[in-house]
C-alpha cells in the first residue's frame, strides 16, 4: 500500500484505537524543561504514580536561565525555585540524560536533543513546548504538548491523539544568494497564514529542502507551529544519516546498520496522496522581515510596510491596524528605512553553529552601528558555544560590539533578564513577534541570522545581499 | 478534572483574531510551579494599565477601561466568544488554566489552535467551533443585548440562543465522554497498560536502539 511518511510514522506508534478514532500513540522520546513540567511531576506524585520509562527522558533547564554571570546563580527567586524544582524532580525520577543549569551540556532543549543524537528518525518526540516540531527534521513525529499531556506521557508513555490531515509543501528551485532556511519558512508562513496549517501534519520536501543541511531543516520544522501545524517533518536522506553518525546517543556497530536500513524507509512512497499540496519556488524568495505582530505579517527586505486598505477582510484589516499601531509603523515605509534598537541572535530557531557562522561572516571586520543599544549572541547550547569559540566566532562578534552570552532561550521569550523595554525595536532570529513576546511593549521583527547581523551593522533593516 | 454537562452563562465577546497564548497569560507568570491562581493575570497586558509581575496585589492595580473584559456588563461571564485561530503560539497550558480560573467554562469561536484546543479539554474547559456566520451573529447579539446569555448542552451538543435558535456543534466522542464524567484520562489510559507493555516489548526487539 502506498503511504505518506506521516502514515508510516503514525502507524508505527499505534497502541490502541478507540471507536471514534482517538488513538493511543506510543512516545519514544520525552524532552523536559523547567517551565511546563513541575505541575506534571506534582500531579504524578499526588496520584501515587511513577514515570513509565525514565530512559525516554532528556532534560535541561533553558527558559529561565540567565545568559551571563552564571557564577551568581539565578537572581530571581521565582525562576530559581522553578529550576530547582526541575532539578529535584529529575534527580528523583531519573532520565536518560540531564543537563542542569551551568552544566557544560546545558542548552535549549531543541538544540541539545539533536546534537547528542537523542533525536533519531522514526521516533515520536514530545515536549511541553510548541517548538518541539524542530525534531521533525529527522523524520520524527514531534510536537508540543501541554502540561496535562506531559503528565500523561510520564505516567503512561503514551498520548491520546487523533490523526491530522496531511500537507505536502514542495520547495523547489535554487535559493538565491543571502537567502536562508529562515527566509524560506517565513515566506511559507506569509503565504498560508498562521492558521493555514491548523489540523495538518506538514511534510517539507522538494529539491530545495534536499539541498539544506540538518540545521537548516530544523529551522524550517521549528516554525511549522507558526503556520498552525503541530508537526512538520522532512524525509530521511543521506544528509540525515550523515548527521547522526557518531553522535553520542546514536546507535553503533551492527545496531547502526539495522537502524540505518530502517531509517531509509522513512520517506513518502511514490504516488502517495496528500490532503493539501503547496508549491513554492524558492528562487523567487528574497530575504524576509516581519513587520507586524504575527509571523504571517512578513514582507521582503525590498518591500514596504503594508497599509490596512490592502486587506479586504474586515477582521484582517483590523488586525493590521492594531499591529501597525503596536509596532509604531507608518504604512508604506520601506523596510530598509526602519531603525532598530537591539539585535538578538539565538533561540531554538537559529542558535546552532551554522547560524552563528552565517552571522559572523557578515559581522567580520565590521562594527555594530552606534545607535544599536544592545546586540546579543546567545548560542543554543554549551556544545555550540564551545564549537563557536574553537572557531574564533566569539572574538568576531565581540570585536564588532556584540555581547557573547551563555546558552539558553534568552530573549526569544524574555523569561530571564534579557528583554526589550517598552517601544524598543529588535531584529530577532527567534520565531514569534507577538505583542510583548520579547518584553512588554517590545517590537520584534523576525529575520534570519544573516539579516540580523546586517541590521546590527547598518542600525536599520538592510539587504544582506549588499554586504556579501 | 471538573465535569462539564450543561451551562447557562453570560457571554463576553473578545473581538480579535489570532489571540496567542502569550497574550492570554504572559511569560512572567509561567515561573509558577502551581496549576492555580492564574486568573487575575489572564490577558494581563491588555487588562491592566501597569506592568504585571508575579506577587503583585492585582486588586490594587489600575485596570484598562478600554479592555472589553473589564466592562461591568461582562463581570461574571462564563462563555468567551472569540475570533479565528484563538490560542495560537506557545503550548503553555497556563493559558486554559488562566481562562478557567478567570471563570470561563466555554469558548466559542470559528477556529482554535491545535495544542490549545487539546489543553482545554484536559481542564474542564469546552472549546466549541462554529461556522463564521454563526459566530458573527453571536458577536452582534452579545454586543447589542446587555446581559446576553447562552445555554450550552454538551450531552445534546447544542448552543441555544435566547431567541430560541439552536445551533449544533461537533465534539470528539472520547473527549465528550471524559468531559461529561470529569474523567482523568491518565486513569483511562492505564487501563490499557497491558497493551502498552506488549507494544513496548515488540518495539524493544524491532528497534533496540530506541531503548539504550
Contacts between the chains, C-beta under 8 A, distances in Angstrom:
chain1	res1	chain2	res2	distance
A	15	B	192	6.9
A	15	B	195	5.5
A	15	B	196	5.6
A	15	B	199	4.7
A	16	B	192	5.4
A	16	B	195	5.3
A	18	B	173	7.6
A	18	B	174	5.2
A	19	B	173	6.9
A	20	B	172	5.8
A	20	B	173	3.8
A	20	B	174	5.4
A	22	B	172	6.4
A	22	B	173	7.7
A	22	B	174	4.0
A	22	B	175	7.7
A	24	B	189	6.4
A	24	B	192	6.1
A	24	B	195	7.6
A	24	B	196	7.5
A	26	B	196	7.2
A	26	B	199	5.6
A	26	B	200	7.0
A	26	B	203	7.0
A	28	B	210	5.3
A	35	B	30	5.3
A	35	B	31	7.6
A	35	B	92	7.7
A	36	B	91	7.2
A	36	B	92	6.8
A	36	B	93	7.1
A	38	B	33	3.9
A	39	B	33	6.8
A	39	B	34	6.9
A	39	B	35	4.7
A	39	B	93	7.9
A	42	B	33	7.4
A	42	B	35	7.9
A	43	B	35	7.9
A	47	B	184	7.9
A	47	B	186	7.2
A	49	B	186	7.4
A	52	B	196	7.7
A	53	B	200	7.5
A	55	B	211	6.8
A	55	B	212	7.9
A	63	B	30	7.7
A	64	B	31	6.6
A	76	B	31	7.4
A	78	B	31	4.3
A	78	B	32	7.2
A	78	B	54	5.6
A	78	B	55	7.6
A	79	B	31	5.3
A	81	B	31	7.9
A	81	B	33	6.5
A	82	B	31	5.3
A	82	B	32	7.8
A	82	B	33	5.7
A	85	B	33	5.1
A	120	B	209	6.9
A	120	B	210	7.0
A	122	B	207	7.3
A	123	B	210	6.8
A	128	B	91	6.3
A	128	B	93	7.7
A	129	B	90	7.8
A	129	B	91	6.0
A	130	B	89	6.8
A	130	B	90	5.4
A	130	B	91	4.1
A	130	B	115	6.0
A	143	B	115	7.6
A	144	B	91	3.8
A	144	B	115	5.5
A	145	B	91	6.3
A	145	B	115	6.9
A	145	B	118	7.7
A	146	B	91	5.7
A	146	B	92	7.5
A	146	B	93	3.5
A	146	B	96	7.7
A	146	B	115	6.5
A	146	B	118	6.6
A	146	B	119	3.7
A	146	B	122	6.4
A	147	B	35	7.7
A	147	B	93	4.2
A	147	B	94	8.0
A	148	B	93	6.1
A	148	B	119	6.8
A	148	B	122	3.6
A	148	B	123	7.1
A	149	B	118	7.1
A	149	B	119	7.8
A	149	B	122	7.2
A	151	B	186	6.6
A	152	B	185	6.6
A	152	B	186	5.3
A	152	B	189	6.7
A	155	B	186	4.9
A	155	B	189	7.6
A	155	B	190	6.9
A	156	B	186	6.3
A	156	B	189	4.5
A	156	B	190	6.1
A	156	B	193	7.4
A	156	B	196	6.5
A	157	B	196	6.3
A	157	B	200	7.0
A	158	B	189	5.9
A	158	B	192	7.9
A	158	B	196	5.9
A	160	B	174	7.2
A	160	B	185	6.0
A	160	B	189	6.9
A	162	B	172	6.8
A	164	B	114	7.9
A	194	B	18	6.1
A	194	B	85	6.2
A	194	B	88	5.9
A	195	B	18	7.5
A	195	B	84	6.2
A	195	B	85	4.0
A	195	B	88	7.0
A	195	B	111	6.1
A	195	B	113	7.5
A	198	B	85	7.0
A	198	B	111	6.4
A	198	B	113	6.4
A	198	B	114	6.0
A	199	B	114	6.6
A	225	B	89	7.9
A	225	B	115	7.9
A	228	B	85	7.0
A	228	B	88	6.8
A	228	B	113	6.4
A	228	B	114	7.2
A	229	B	114	7.8
A	230	B	114	5.0
A	230	B	115	6.0
A	249	B	212	7.2
A	250	B	209	7.8
A	251	B	209	3.7
A	251	B	212	7.2
A	255	B	208	6.2
A	255	B	209	5.2
A	256	B	209	7.8
A	258	B	209	7.6
A	259	B	207	7.3
A	259	B	209	4.8
A	262	B	207	6.9
A	294	B	18	5.4
A	294	B	20	8.0
A	315	B	17	4.9
A	315	B	83	6.1
A	315	B	84	7.1
A	316	B	17	7.2
A	318	B	16	7.8
A	318	B	17	7.9
A	319	B	16	7.3
A	319	B	17	5.4
A	319	B	18	6.5
A	322	B	16	7.4
A	413	B	22	7.8
A	413	B	27	5.2
A	413	B	90	7.8
A	414	B	27	6.4
A	415	B	27	5.0
A	415	B	28	7.2
A	415	B	30	6.7
A	415	B	31	6.9
A	432	B	20	7.6
A	432	B	22	7.1
A	432	B	89	6.1
A	432	B	90	7.8
A	434	B	20	4.8
A	434	B	22	4.7
A	434	B	23	6.7
A	434	B	89	6.2
A	435	B	22	7.4
A	435	B	23	6.2
A	435	B	45	6.8
A	436	B	22	6.4
A	436	B	23	7.4
A	436	B	26	6.0
A	436	B	45	5.1
A	437	B	22	5.5
A	437	B	27	7.9
A	440	B	26	7.7
A	440	B	45	6.1
A	440	B	51	5.1
